[in-house]
């Protein structure tokens, strides 16, 4: 049994209650407002009961998600023996929890072993971050009160009773313990209270202005150079392609050749003869998410670092940007989701330096 102690550094610019930070993920600098501190003004956190609609959502969420996870886990072992794969401040995270998170986010298990391994690691990171966020919320006045959790447990009991099930029966079938269920309910209360404070019109408008290109319907004309990976998914082949892309990008930066010339010589894509031109794309189609995230972080003339997609490794050049017509009010739901993700990473990164995180492997 080996243990790995994790040390984390967080780059955070804070002014007031909550400011944009640079989370530890692959998002480009533009999406995390590098070097720009933006204060989130917040409503006072409510200490009373959450709205009935939110409580119903909590019940349905827990029932639906754990049922889905149960279906996936049951195919392997109806009663898996949990193995601790990580701890956060001494609290364990088991492989069963990781599998449940994986089943929730990736219901289709027909993926390659390498892809599943990567997704399993991502699921573990998500669970670790959720523990960190929960600790941050508990320490900053957003924690659920025991009476709130108990009321919601009773709601769940009543819901199950309508389906001729007891809570104990349901927990046994779903592979959850009573403590895990209560932890999930408490999480929903505290997270809803936290986001309710910061998901204000003012903050949504601020976020929109900082990331306008991602939300206003902008279109971007791009070109790319593609390095195929053979065999697909092979780690060594990916590393070789990334290295080749980095060397070519250095040559482009030194003006040894133009992007169009480089595409004609080195790109494996059908667009090579046309300088790699793909035409206009928008933020969400038709290219893969990793491609568009990197592209929309560029200004005209800039070339991205290597970007890995299922097609291979890309260098991307921004040729032209057409601003979109949408206002923040037109994309409120998308903004709410984006700001909620930002708040999640922000809270996790604030808590990380104070936490003791250990990864455990056989």
C-alpha positions in Angstrom: 0.0 0.0 0.0 1.5 3.4 -1.0 0.3 6.8 0.0 0.9 10.0 -1.9 0.7 13.3 -0.1 -0.6 16.0 -2.4 0.5 19.6 -2.1 -1.4 22.2 -4.0 -0.8 25.8 -4.8 -3.6 28.1 -5.8 -3.4 31.3 -7.7 -6.1 33.5 -6.4 -7.0 37.1 -6.7 -9.4 38.0 -4.0 -11.3 41.1 -3.1 -14.3 40.8 -0.9 -16.5 37.8 -0.7 -15.5 35.9 -3.8 -13.2 36.7 -6.7 -12.3 34.9 -9.9 -9.4 32.6 -9.5 -7.3 30.4 -11.7 -8.5 26.9 -11.0 -6.4 23.8 -11.5 -7.9 22.6 -14.8 -7.2 22.8 -18.5 -9.4 25.9 -19.2 -7.5 28.6 -21.0 -6.5 31.8 -19.2 -9.2 33.8 -20.9 -11.9 31.6 -19.3 -10.7 32.2 -15.7 -10.0 36.0 -16.1 -6.3 35.8 -15.6 -4.9 38.9 -13.9 -8.3 40.4 -13.5 -9.9 40.3 -10.0 -13.7 40.4 -10.1 -15.6 40.6 -6.9 -18.8 38.7 -6.6 -21.3 40.7 -4.5 -23.6 38.4 -2.6 -27.0 38.3 -1.1 -27.2 37.4 2.6 -27.3 33.7 2.9 -30.6 32.4 4.1 -30.7 30.3 7.2 -34.2 29.2 6.8 -35.7 26.4 4.8 -35.0 26.3 1.1 -37.9 26.7 -1.3 -40.1 23.7 -1.7 -39.2 23.3 -5.4 -35.5 23.0 -4.4 -36.3 20.4 -1.7 -38.3 18.3 -4.2 -35.4 18.6 -6.6 -33.0 17.3 -3.9 -35.2 14.2 -3.4 -35.5 13.4 -7.0 -31.8 14.0 -7.7 -30.7 11.6 -5.0 -33.2 9.0 -6.1 -32.4 9.2 -9.8 -28.6 9.5 -9.4 -28.2 6.7 -7.0 -30.6 4.4 -9.0 -28.5 5.0 -12.1 -25.3 4.3 -10.2 -26.8 1.2 -8.7 -27.6 -0.2 -12.1 -24.0 0.2 -13.2 -22.4 -1.2 -10.0 -24.8 -4.1 -9.8 -23.6 -5.4 -13.1 -20.2 -5.9 -11.5 -21.0 -6.8 -8.0 -24.2 -6.3 -6.1 -22.3 -5.9 -2.8 -18.8 -4.6 -3.7 -16.3 -4.4 -0.8 -15.2 -0.7 -0.6 -11.5 0.1 -0.9 -10.3 3.4 0.2 -8.6 5.3 -2.7 -8.2 8.7 -1.1 -8.7 10.6 2.1 -9.5 14.3 2.6 -8.7 15.4 6.1 -8.9 11.8 7.2 -12.3 11.2 5.7 -12.1 8.3 3.2 -13.3 8.2 -0.5 -13.8 4.7 -1.7 -13.7 3.0 -5.1 -17.4 2.4 -4.8 -18.0 6.2 -4.6 -15.7 6.7 -7.6 -17.6 4.1 -9.6 -20.9 5.7 -8.6 -19.7 9.1 -9.7 -18.4 7.6 -13.0 -21.7 5.9 -13.6 -23.5 9.2 -13.0 -21.4 11.2 -15.5 -20.6 8.5 -18.0 -23.5 6.1 -18.2 -22.1 4.3 -21.3 -19.2 2.1 -20.2 -18.3 1.0 -23.7 -15.0 2.9 -23.7 -11.4 1.9 -24.1 -9.4 1.0 -20.9 -7.3 4.1 -21.3 -10.3 6.3 -21.6 -12.0 4.7 -18.6 -8.8 5.1 -16.6 -8.7 8.8 -17.4 -12.4 9.3 -16.6 -12.0 7.4 -13.3 -9.2 9.7 -12.3 -11.4 12.7 -13.2 -14.2 11.3 -11.1 -11.9 10.9 -8.1 -10.7 14.5 -8.5 -14.3 15.6 -8.6 -15.1 13.8 -5.4 -12.0 15.3 -3.7 -13.0 18.8 -4.8 -16.5 18.2 -3.6 -15.1 17.3 -0.2 -13.1 20.5 -0.2 -16.0 22.6 -1.2 -18.2 21.1 1.4 -15.6 21.9 4.1 -15.3 25.4 2.8 -19.1 25.9 3.0 -19.3 24.4 6.5 -16.6 26.8 7.7 -18.2 29.9 6.1 -21.8 29.8 7.3 -23.5 27.8 4.5 -23.8 24.4 6.2 -27.1 22.6 6.4 -28.6 22.4 9.9 -29.5 18.9 11.2 -33.2 19.8 11.3 -33.1 20.7 7.6 -31.5 17.4 6.7 -33.9 15.4 8.8 -36.9 17.1 7.2 -35.6 16.2 3.8 -35.0 12.6 4.8 -38.6 12.4 5.9 -39.6 13.7 2.5 -37.6 11.0 0.8 -39.2 8.4 3.1 -42.6 9.6 2.0 -41.7 9.6 -1.6 -40.4 6.0 -1.4 -43.5 4.9 0.5 -45.6 6.0 -2.5 -43.6 3.4 -4.4 -44.0 0.7 -1.8 -40.4 1.0 -0.7 -38.8 1.6 2.7 -35.7 3.8 3.0 -33.7 0.9 4.3 -34.6 -1.3 1.4 -33.7 1.4 -1.0 -30.4 2.1 0.6 -29.5 -1.6 0.5 -30.4 -1.9 -3.2 -28.6 1.3 -4.2 -25.4 0.6 -2.2 -25.7 3.7 -0.1 -25.4 4.1 3.7 -27.6 6.3 5.7 -24.7 8.6 6.4 -23.9 8.9 2.7 -27.5 9.8 2.0 -27.5 12.4 4.7 -24.2 13.8 3.5 -25.7 14.1 0.0 -28.8 16.0 1.4 -26.6 18.3 3.4 -24.4 19.0 0.4 -27.5 20.0 -1.7 -28.7 22.4 1.1 -25.3 24.1 1.6 -24.5 24.3 -2.2 -27.9 25.7 -3.0 -27.5 28.3 -0.2 -24.0 29.2 -1.5 -25.0 29.6 -5.1 -28.2 31.5 -4.2 -26.0 34.1 -2.6 -23.8 34.7 -5.6 -25.9 33.9 -8.6 -27.2 37.5 -8.8 -28.0 39.5 -11.9 -25.1 41.7 -11.2 -22.6 38.8 -11.0 -24.0 37.2 -14.1 -23.6 40.4 -16.1 -20.0 40.8 -14.8 -19.2 37.2 -15.8 -20.7 37.8 -19.3 -18.6 40.9 -19.9 -15.4 39.0 -18.9 -16.3 36.0 -21.1 -18.5 37.7 -23.7 -17.1 35.7 -26.6 -18.1 32.4 -25.0 -21.8 33.5 -24.7 -22.7 36.2 -27.2 -22.9 33.9 -30.2 -19.6 35.0 -31.6 -18.1 33.2 -34.6 -14.4 32.6 -35.3 -12.6 31.8 -38.5 -9.9 29.3 -37.8 -7.2 27.2 -39.4 -5.5 24.2 -37.9 -2.6 21.8 -38.3 -3.4 18.2 -37.4 -0.9 15.6 -36.2 -2.5 12.1 -36.4 -1.9 9.7 -33.5 -1.1 6.1 -34.4 -2.3 4.0 -32.8 -5.2 6.1 -31.5 -5.0 6.8 -27.7 -1.5 5.5 -27.3 0.3 7.6 -24.7 3.7 7.4 -26.4 2.2 8.4 -29.7 0.3 11.3 -28.1 3.5 12.5 -26.5 5.4 12.3 -29.8 2.7 14.3 -31.6 2.6 16.9 -28.9 6.4 17.3 -29.0 6.2 17.7 -32.8 3.4 20.3 -32.5 5.4 22.3 -29.9 8.5 22.4 -32.0 6.5 23.6 -35.0 4.7 26.2 -32.9 8.2 27.5 -31.9 9.1 27.8 -35.5 5.9 29.7 -36.3 6.7 32.1 -33.4 10.1 32.7 -34.9 8.5 33.5 -38.3 10.5 30.7 -40.0 7.3 29.9 -42.0 3.7 31.0 -42.2 0.9 29.0 -40.7 -0.5 28.2 -44.2 2.9 27.0 -45.3 3.2 24.8 -42.2 -0.2 23.4 -42.7 0.6 22.4 -46.3 3.8 20.7 -45.2 2.9 19.0 -41.9 -0.9 18.8 -41.5 -2.6 15.4 -41.8 -6.0 17.0 -42.2 -7.8 17.3 -45.6 -7.6 21.1 -45.2 -3.8 21.1 -45.5 -3.7 22.2 -49.1 -5.9 25.2 -48.2 -3.6 26.4 -45.4 -5.6 24.5 -42.8 -8.6 26.7 -43.1 -11.8 25.4 -41.5 -14.0 28.4 -42.0 -16.2 29.9 -39.2 -17.0 27.9 -36.1 -19.0 29.0 -33.1 -18.3 28.3 -29.4 -20.2 25.0 -29.3 -20.0 23.5 -32.8 -19.0 21.8 -35.0 -15.6 21.1 -33.4 -14.9 19.2 -30.2 -15.1 21.1 -26.9 -11.3 21.0 -26.3 -10.7 22.5 -29.8 -13.3 25.3 -29.4 -12.2 26.2 -25.9 -8.6 26.6 -27.1 -9.7 28.5 -30.2 -11.9 31.0 -28.5 -9.1 31.9 -26.1 -7.1 33.3 -29.1 -6.9 36.7 -30.6 -6.6 37.1 -34.4 -3.2 35.9 -35.6 -2.4 33.9 -32.4 -1.6 30.2 -32.5 -2.7 27.9 -29.7 -0.5 25.4 -27.8 -1.0 21.8 -28.8 -4.6 20.7 -28.3 -5.5 17.0 -28.0 -8.8 15.6 -29.4 -10.0 12.3 -30.6 -8.8 13.2 -34.1 -5.2 13.9 -32.9 -3.1 16.8 -31.8 -3.9 20.3 -33.2 -2.3 23.7 -33.6 -5.0 26.3 -34.1 -4.8 29.7 -35.5 -7.5 32.4 -35.1 -8.0 34.2 -38.4 -11.0 36.4 -37.7 -13.7 37.0 -35.1 -17.3 38.1 -35.7 -18.8 39.3 -32.4 -22.3 37.9 -31.6 -25.5 39.8 -30.9 -26.6 38.2 -27.6 -26.9 40.0 -24.3 -26.4 38.4 -20.9 -30.1 38.2 -20.4 -30.4 36.0 -23.5 -28.1 33.4 -22.1 -29.0 33.6 -18.4 -29.2 29.8 -17.9 -25.8 29.1 -19.5 -24.3 31.9 -17.4 -25.8 30.4 -14.2 -24.2 27.0 -15.0 -20.8 28.6 -15.9 -20.8 30.8 -12.7 -21.8 27.8 -10.6 -18.8 25.8 -12.0 -16.6 28.8 -11.3 -17.8 29.0 -7.8 -17.2 25.3 -7.2 -13.6 25.6 -8.4 -13.1 28.8 -6.5 -14.3 27.3 -3.2 -12.2 24.1 -3.7 -9.1 26.1 -4.4 -9.7 28.3 -1.4 -9.9 25.2 0.9 -7.1 23.2 -0.8 -4.1 24.8 1.0 -5.8 24.0 4.4 -6.6 20.4 3.6 -4.7 17.2 4.0 -5.2 15.1 0.9 -3.8 11.6 0.5 -4.2 9.2 -2.5 -4.0 5.5 -1.6 -3.1 2.9 -4.2 -2.6 -0.9 -3.8 
